[in-house]
Amino acid sequence: MISPVKEQSSRHYVDVGGRRIHYRRLGEGPPVVLLHASPRSSSAMLPLMTSAPHGVTVFAFDNPGFGLSDRVELSDAQALDFGADLDAALEALGIKQCPVYATHTGAAIAVGLALHAPHRVSRLVVDGLCAMTRAEAANTLANYLPTFNPVVDGQHLAWVWTRVRDQFLFYPWNQRGQGSRQPLSLHPTLDQVHAVVMDFLASGDNYRHAYSSAFTLDATAAVAQIQVPTVIGARDFDMLYPHLERLGKVRANIRIERFASAIDEWQRQIWAHLMQGLTTEAAPRSVNPPLGTARISRTYVDADGLRMHVRGAMNGQGRPLVLLHDCPGASAGLVRRLERVAGRRPVVALDLPGHGDSQCLDSLSDINAVLGFLNAGLRDLGIDQAEVAGEGLGAVLATKLASQWMTNYEVEQDTMVLNRRIAENASYDPQRLVPGSFAAEEAGAHVFRAWQQARDSVILGSWSSRRLDEFHPFGDALDAEAIHLRTIEILKESTSAVDFRRAVYQAAME
């Protein structure tokens, strides 16, 4: 678990050809775009975003396949393809031209953007551009990016934790010898490792898709074609710093330089370069796209000034079905149920406040405030009449939601039965109603404990259940992907979710 932090930036989606691209936005004024390294998400750009000078609007995108962005559906997509995809996103947002900062994988994508749509980039600042030889690229593609898929015994979690730590300690990470060891100053903090692991888990095997574009880019040839004013640099401890020399003689519009090592000085240096490319036109207003009708999609809606994250599809006939997830959990765990319903009737699954990717209320122990949040989000979706259903503790909330706004919501029958069962069992030992702490640990044991908690919830029906007479059927085999999703949501929870569970159980008995 992590302590709740109020993120200053707002979060949004933009629709690109039926795919959703996720981004963070901060500030007011002309636009600036930031692109992250792999296997991260736009969350890695938050420190640079918050150091932005006054009077700019910063857009930090999740690269395709990372964070909450859908992947590009090209099996052999290259930097130019990802650049074209970003160009389409900027066009959809109404951003005509802006300066762009990008690092590592993001750097390859930004170069692809500058080549595909030079009119879109007023100034390019590239931090750590990979310039491999063909032999190095072939070796990297063969060994650096192994497949990553969940397995039922959780072995993949030990691999990813060690893999992330080793990426800080060795370059390349898969050559763990004295000659590959990085300086001790690069040894990561526990929070850094945990943040990268969380992004890695979220991207899953998609991490290989955009990541590989950084290695397949012929950087020397690409740089020779860049028409826009460009600064290419790296910090001296960056494993790609030596690659600057590989670019050879560059054109007059391109500058090669060493970026500062100290973070404050580095941030000032980056922003000084970006501000030279600042345009005069203010960034357009962000409008989240509506849920689609052809397939399950995602969006954000306004819930009395707070952000609610939603999945669903609005096609079909009849009253919408609203699904509320268990806690721990999020709407991501309801995707298969959404898919079974979609097409027959409108269906949506909501991230409860402080869960998944919805904003957190000041207090999750106030159930009435939680219900108000849900009702406000549904109204913003345009849903004022619906059937509500819940899984686990979501059943309690569904029942309470309907009892508070009876003219708007009707409870699904199975949800009413589940709610009664929870109320009858709410007198269990309170210590069993709340999972133990999942605070980050140096060896990554918290990740594996979260996996076992999620695994038990599949086998036993509830993470709080340990009674043999409550065993329930779950199929002929464990669903590793479902357990994986639940593990991520357990690890994403804030400490305030503990108060939420206690409050829901109390509400069930009322």
Secondary structure, 3 states (H helix, E strand, C coil): CECCCCCCCEEEEEEECCEEEEEEEEECCCEEEEECCCCCCHHHHHHHHHCCCCCCEEEEECCCCCCCCCCCCCCCCCHHHHHHHHHHHHHHHCCCCEEEEEECHHHHHHHHHHHHCHHHEEEEEEECCCCCCHHHHHHHHHHCCCCCCCCCCCHHHHHHHHHHHHHHHECCCCCCCHHHECCHHHCCCHHHHHHHHHHHHHHHHHHHHHHHHHHHCCHHHHHHHCCCCEEEEEECCCCCHHHHHHHCCCCCCEEEEEECCCHHHHHHHHHHHHHCCCCCCCCCCCCCCCCCCCCCEEEEEEECCEEEEEEEECCCCCCCEEEECCCCCCHHHHHHHHHHHCCCCCEEEECCCCCCCCCCCCCCCCHHHHHHHHHHHHHHCCCCCEEEEECCHHHHHHHHHHHHCCCCEEECHHHHHHHHHHHHHCCCCHHHCCCCCCCCCCCCHHHHHHHHHHHHHHHHCCCCCCCHHHCCCCCCCCCHHHHHHHHHHHHHCECHHHHHHHHHHHHHHC
